[in-house]
Amino acid sequence: MPFELGHKAYGSWAKGRGVNPNEILVHENDRLGGLSGFFSTRVRVYKA
């Protein structure tokens, strides 16, 4: 889903349809540019 296009309700026709998936993301901004940090989850990669 595109950033900030989800919603809970904006009028009677939208009531009960959809939620904002961005609510479950960690709110973190890029330290240099100030943009939203979508990739703030850390992972470890091991050689198989």
N, C-alpha and C positions, 0 to 999 in steps of 0.2 A: 504494500500500500504506500502511495506517495506520502511524504512527510507532511504532517498537519492536515490531512484531508479526512481523517476519521472523525466521527462525532458521536455523541450520545443522542441528542435530540435538538432540532431547530424547527419547531413547529409540530402541529398535530400529526402530519403525515410521516414524520421521521421518528416519532416516539416509539421506542421499543425496537429500533432497527440500528444495528451496528454500534460499535464502541471505538474509542480511539486507541489503536494498538501502541501508540507512543507512550501510554501511561505505564507500561511495564519496562520501558527502557531506562537505563541509568542516565540521569541528567548530568552530563559532563561536557564541558566546552573545551575546544582546542586551546591550548595555552598561548600559542603564537598568533593565530588568526581570529580566535573568538567564535569560530563556527561550532556547531553541534558536533560532539564526538560520538559517532555511531559505533565506532569500533573500540570501545573501552573495555571489552571483556578480554581478559588475559588467558592465554592458552600456553601449554607446553607441548612441543613436538619432539618426539623421541625417534631415534633411528630404529627401524624394525629389525 
